[in-house]
Amino acid sequence: MMPKAIVYVRVSDSRQIENTSLDGQEKICREWCRTNGLEVSRVFIERGESAKSADRPEFQAMFRYLAALAGRGSISHVVCYKFDRFSRNVEDGAVYRMELRKLGIALRSATEATDDSPAGKFLTTMLSAAGQFDNDTRAERTLTGMKNRLESGRWQWPAPTGYLSRSKSGPSLVIDTERGPLVARLFELVATGEHTKASALAAVTALGLRSRKGAALTQETIRKILINPLYAGEIFIKSWGKSVKGDYEPLVSRFVFDRVQSVLTERAPAQVPHVVEREDFPLRGLILCPDCLKPVTASLSTGKLGNKFGYYRCHRV
C-alpha cells in the first residue's frame, strides 16, 4: 500500500487568496508527493491566517485529525510548500514538529530539501527561525514607520466618532459633518456642569447622534469620547509614551476639554478604603458558622456592670 500524506497550505493575506497562491502551493505539494511515492490523503487549507501563532483553525484541525489516526500508521508525512507556511514562530514550530515525531509523522517542505538527520533537523529549525526573523523585522519596520508618522501629527487608526479618515495628501482626519457637531455638543453639555454623562448622551441621541452603523452610542463609548484628548487636537498614545499635536482640526477647544475633565473628576465617587481587619476581632470573616457555613461577624455586648464583651455571631442572628 502506498504511504499517505497530509498537505497543509496557508496564506496570511486575502489578496493571496484571490490570486490563487493557495492553488499554486497545493499543486507543488501534490507534485512533491507524487515524485516521492506518497498518496495525498487530505488537504488542509488555511485562508488569511498568520503563522506567528499556532492558533489557526485548519492547523489545529489537522492535528486533531492526525491525533485521531494515531497508532494506525496511515499517515507518514505532512507536506507544506515552505516551512514558514507551517510556522513562523520558533517555539511553536519546535512544539508541533515534536508532536508530529511522537505520532511517527515526518514534516517535509516541497521546496526546501531536508530530512530527519541531525543536519536536516537543524536546517528545518533554521528555516523556521528565518521566518520568525522576517516577521519580527517587518513588525519593527512597521512600528518605526508609525511612530515617525505620529511625530508629524498623523492619526493612523480607524477614525473616531465625529471624524472621517482622509487621504495621504491632506489632514489625517476631517470632521464628519453629520456626527462631528453632535460630538462637540456632547462636550459642551457636560462642560456646563448641569449634565451627567447619561443626560448628555440622551440629549445628543435625541438630536440624532449614532454610530456609523446606525446604533445608539453607549455610556461607555461616551465616557471614552469625553476623556480622549484627540477631540481637542492632541494625539496621545499611552503605550508609546507619545503625545503630539494632531494635523487635523479639533472638534472642541482645550478649555472645553479641560473643563469636561474637571466636571467628570468632581463627580467621580470618592474611594473609601474597606477595612478588612480589626484588632478587636481578628477572626471575623475567617471562621464559619457551624449551622449555615457562612463567615461569622462580630460585635460588642454590654454586661450588667457596664463592661464590654466581644463575641462572634452568625450574620442571621
Wavefront OBJ file of the C-alpha trace (Angstrom):
o trace
v 0.000 0.000 0.000
v 1.330 3.447 -0.924
v 2.150 5.620 2.146
v -0.125 8.604 2.617
v 0.495 12.286 3.260
v -1.388 15.309 4.500
v -0.879 18.564 2.608
v -1.080 21.859 4.530
v -1.193 25.160 2.630
v -1.595 28.661 4.052
v -1.735 32.323 3.108
v -1.913 35.228 5.545
v -3.298 37.872 3.169
v -6.715 37.938 1.494
v -5.065 39.197 -1.721
v -3.042 35.982 -1.879
v -6.284 34.000 -1.699
v -7.631 35.889 -4.680
v -4.504 35.473 -6.825
v -4.606 31.650 -6.467
v -1.494 31.431 -4.251
v -3.216 28.590 -2.410
v -3.784 26.648 -5.614
v -0.143 27.116 -6.552
v 1.059 25.827 -3.180
v -1.211 22.814 -3.319
v -0.136 21.933 -6.858
v 3.566 21.981 -5.920
v 2.909 19.945 -2.748
v 0.935 17.337 -4.672
v 3.707 17.074 -7.261
v 6.287 16.569 -4.491
v 4.148 13.785 -3.006
v 3.783 12.096 -6.390
v 7.540 12.261 -7.015
v 8.249 10.800 -3.574
v 5.729 7.976 -3.828
v 3.118 9.427 -1.463
v -0.641 9.426 -1.865
v -2.321 12.683 -0.766
v -4.951 11.667 1.787
v -6.270 15.123 2.670
v -5.514 18.819 2.150
v -5.906 21.405 4.912
v -6.244 24.953 3.554
v -5.640 27.964 5.817
v -7.075 31.176 4.388
v -5.875 34.536 5.682
v -4.169 33.298 8.866
v -0.734 34.334 10.123
v 1.751 31.652 11.158
v 3.047 33.804 14.016
v 0.680 31.779 16.187
v -0.323 28.129 16.145
v -3.896 29.143 16.969
v -5.096 28.654 13.382
v -8.377 26.820 12.666
v -7.155 24.459 9.945
v -3.768 23.927 11.589
v -5.449 22.796 14.801
v -7.990 20.744 12.831
v -5.095 18.966 11.094
v -3.513 17.972 14.404
v -6.849 16.768 15.778
v -7.259 14.674 12.640
v -3.772 13.215 12.985
v -4.269 12.501 16.691
v -7.478 10.621 15.878
v -5.485 8.406 13.487
v -2.670 7.808 15.992
v -1.382 4.247 16.030
v -2.855 3.302 12.670
v 0.224 4.302 10.691
v -1.928 5.514 7.825
v -0.233 8.942 7.541
v 3.534 9.084 7.170
v 4.110 12.719 6.117
v 2.819 16.257 6.463
v 3.862 18.289 3.436
v 3.853 22.085 3.188
v 5.034 24.443 0.446
v 7.693 26.015 2.710
v 8.422 25.555 6.402
v 7.269 29.114 7.081
v 3.816 28.019 5.877
v 3.822 25.549 8.782
v 5.161 28.015 11.370
v 6.893 31.399 11.568
v 7.458 31.064 15.306
v 10.475 29.129 16.570
v 8.843 27.925 19.797
v 5.559 26.863 18.185
v 7.382 25.213 15.300
v 9.516 23.136 17.663
v 6.492 22.058 19.728
v 4.422 20.927 16.760
v 7.323 19.228 14.975
v 7.804 17.246 18.195
v 4.090 16.353 18.155
v 4.492 15.002 14.624
v 7.548 12.960 15.636
v 5.586 11.449 18.529
v 2.976 10.362 16.001
v 5.658 8.911 13.745
v 4.990 11.517 11.051
v 7.670 13.372 9.091
v 7.348 17.058 8.203
v 8.594 17.982 4.738
v 8.766 21.135 2.639
v 8.065 20.753 -1.078
v 10.577 23.499 -1.899
v 13.241 23.089 0.834
v 15.213 19.849 0.935
v 15.584 18.440 4.467
v 15.448 15.051 6.144
v 15.364 13.520 9.640
v 19.125 13.547 10.109
v 20.621 15.872 12.750
v 21.662 18.242 9.962
v 18.197 18.087 8.427
v 16.509 18.851 11.744
v 18.910 21.743 12.303
v 18.134 23.167 8.847
v 14.387 22.857 9.467
v 14.759 24.801 12.717
v 16.873 27.459 10.991
v 14.322 27.891 8.213
v 11.554 28.320 10.808
v 13.736 30.840 12.670
v 14.293 32.740 9.424
v 10.520 33.049 9.044
v 10.182 34.453 12.558
v 13.098 36.854 11.953
v 11.354 38.106 8.811
v 8.100 38.624 10.742
v 9.849 40.412 13.598
v 11.786 42.646 11.204
v 8.643 43.638 9.318
v 6.823 44.373 12.566
v 9.712 46.526 13.765
v 9.793 48.482 10.491
v 6.050 48.969 10.607
v 6.163 50.229 14.190
v 9.041 52.589 13.424
v 7.135 53.969 10.438
v 4.005 54.514 12.523
v 5.968 56.342 15.221
v 7.611 58.543 12.601
v 4.239 59.438 11.087
v 2.892 60.158 14.553
v 5.639 62.752 15.038
v 4.091 64.708 12.176
v 0.688 64.560 13.873
v -0.931 61.926 11.689
v -3.682 59.692 13.080
v -3.167 56.158 11.678
v -6.065 54.172 13.079
v -9.808 53.974 12.288
v -11.395 57.414 12.566
v -13.080 58.020 15.943
v -16.741 59.047 16.183
v -17.083 62.594 14.870
v -14.281 62.298 12.324
v -13.636 60.668 8.957
v -10.314 59.365 7.633
v -8.590 61.430 4.964
v -6.167 60.555 2.180
v -2.393 60.951 2.487
v -2.473 64.270 0.639
v -4.426 66.110 3.356
v -5.011 66.018 7.123
v -5.222 62.509 8.582
v -8.752 63.275 9.883
v -11.556 65.569 8.764
v -14.661 66.465 10.743
v -17.686 64.313 9.995
v -20.298 66.934 9.069
v -23.091 64.672 10.361
v -21.674 63.467 13.682
v -18.930 65.988 14.425
v -21.186 68.842 15.568
v -23.146 66.450 17.812
v -19.959 65.196 19.474
v -18.938 68.827 20.040
v -22.379 69.447 21.541
v -21.834 66.487 23.890
v -18.673 68.112 25.266
v -20.438 71.477 25.643
v -23.317 69.972 27.613
v -21.036 68.173 30.062
v -18.793 71.245 30.388
v -21.711 73.281 31.787
v -21.748 71.059 34.859
v -25.520 70.738 34.543
v -25.490 67.360 32.803
v -24.348 63.893 33.761
v -22.899 61.654 31.061
v -26.259 59.884 30.903
v -28.332 63.037 30.413
v -25.847 64.469 27.906
v -25.953 61.185 25.985
v -29.752 61.251 25.965
v -29.690 64.813 24.624
v -27.318 64.171 21.722
v -29.016 60.859 20.937
v -32.304 62.776 20.619
v -30.511 65.152 18.229
v -29.515 62.173 16.065
v -26.051 61.057 17.157
v -25.478 57.453 16.142
v -22.527 55.237 15.285
v -21.623 54.790 11.617
v -23.628 51.559 11.677
v -26.686 53.437 12.955
v -26.600 52.123 16.532
v -27.145 54.318 19.584
v -23.954 55.068 21.489
v -23.469 53.512 24.912
v -22.444 55.293 28.099
v -19.063 53.533 27.947
v -18.495 54.854 24.421
v -19.445 58.354 25.584
v -17.038 58.087 28.514
v -14.178 57.157 26.186
v -15.030 60.073 23.888
v -15.145 62.592 26.734
v -11.710 61.654 28.112
v -9.958 61.402 24.726
v -7.703 64.444 24.104
v -7.863 63.679 20.379
v -11.037 65.791 20.228
v -9.024 68.789 21.487
v -6.338 68.238 18.843
v -3.865 66.101 20.836
v -2.926 62.541 19.899
v -1.854 60.588 22.980
v -0.611 57.010 22.612
v -0.057 55.687 26.127
v 1.785 52.507 25.121
v 4.327 54.586 23.183
v 4.593 57.346 25.762
v 3.867 59.855 22.978
v 1.704 62.959 22.908
v 1.723 65.212 19.819
v -0.395 67.923 18.234
v -2.645 66.405 15.558
v -2.593 67.589 11.951
v -6.406 67.918 11.892
v -8.983 70.429 13.139
v -10.044 69.916 16.799
v -13.744 69.454 17.499
v -13.547 71.308 20.821
v -11.228 73.854 22.388
v -8.691 72.859 25.018
v -10.602 74.981 27.520
v -13.815 72.998 26.945
v -11.974 69.685 27.069
v -10.219 70.566 30.341
v -13.494 71.787 31.806
v -15.119 68.442 30.985
v -12.277 66.592 32.733
v -12.821 68.735 35.835
v -16.555 68.040 35.824
v -16.014 64.304 35.411
v -13.412 64.230 38.180
v -15.623 66.152 40.613
v -18.455 63.691 40.032
v -16.320 60.590 40.488
v -17.237 58.951 43.805
v -14.543 59.053 46.456
v -12.918 55.703 47.090
v -13.459 54.735 50.736
v -10.915 52.163 51.895
v -12.514 48.957 53.083
v -11.232 47.862 56.476
v -10.874 44.116 56.435
v -9.317 43.595 59.828
v -9.896 44.993 63.319
v -7.695 44.300 66.317
v -10.783 43.516 68.445
v -11.992 40.768 66.119
v -9.071 39.243 64.161
v -11.101 36.159 63.180
v -14.102 37.996 61.720
v -14.735 36.720 58.214
v -12.274 33.858 58.658
v -14.272 31.349 60.707
v -17.610 29.837 59.646
v -20.923 29.464 61.418
v -21.434 25.721 62.114
v -25.112 25.968 61.103
v -25.112 27.957 57.839
v -21.394 27.597 56.973
v -21.125 31.337 56.204
v -18.368 33.617 57.603
v -19.298 34.965 61.032
v -19.378 38.625 62.043
v -18.542 40.085 65.452
v -19.889 42.700 67.842
v -19.582 44.084 71.368
v -22.120 43.416 74.060
v -22.570 45.361 77.332
v -22.698 43.325 80.516
v -24.763 44.083 83.663
v -21.897 46.027 85.180
v -21.360 48.077 82.019
v -18.364 46.132 80.820
v -17.951 45.476 77.079
v -17.607 41.915 75.873
v -16.794 40.907 72.318
v -18.221 37.821 70.707
v -18.560 36.263 67.253
v -22.012 35.559 65.858
v -23.790 34.498 62.708
v -24.991 37.232 60.347
v -28.540 35.908 60.688
v -28.632 36.394 64.468
l 1 2 3 4 5 6 7 8 9 10 11 12 13 14 15 16 17 18 19 20 21 22 23 24 25 26 27 28 29 30 31 32 33 34 35 36 37 38 39 40 41 42 43 44 45 46 47 48 49 50 51 52 53 54 55 56 57 58 59 60 61 62 63 64 65 66 67 68 69 70 71 72 73 74 75 76 77 78 79 80 81 82 83 84 85 86 87 88 89 90 91 92 93 94 95 96 97 98 99 100 101 102 103 104 105 106 107 108 109 110 111 112 113 114 115 116 117 118 119 120 121 122 123 124 125 126 127 128 129 130 131 132 133 134 135 136 137 138 139 140 141 142 143 144 145 146 147 148 149 150 151 152 153 154 155 156 157 158 159 160 161 162 163 164 165 166 167 168 169 170 171 172 173 174 175 176 177 178 179 180 181 182 183 184 185 186 187 188 189 190 191 192 193 194 195 196 197 198 199 200 201 202 203 204 205 206 207 208 209 210 211 212 213 214 215 216 217 218 219 220 221 222 223 224 225 226 227 228 229 230 231 232 233 234 235 236 237 238 239 240 241 242 243 244 245 246 247 248 249 250 251 252 253 254 255 256 257 258 259 260 261 262 263 264 265 266 267 268 269 270 271 272 273 274 275 276 277 278 279 280 281 282 283 284 285 286 287 288 289 290 291 292 293 294 295 296 297 298 299 300 301 302 303 304 305 306 307 308 309 310 311 312 313 314 315 316 317
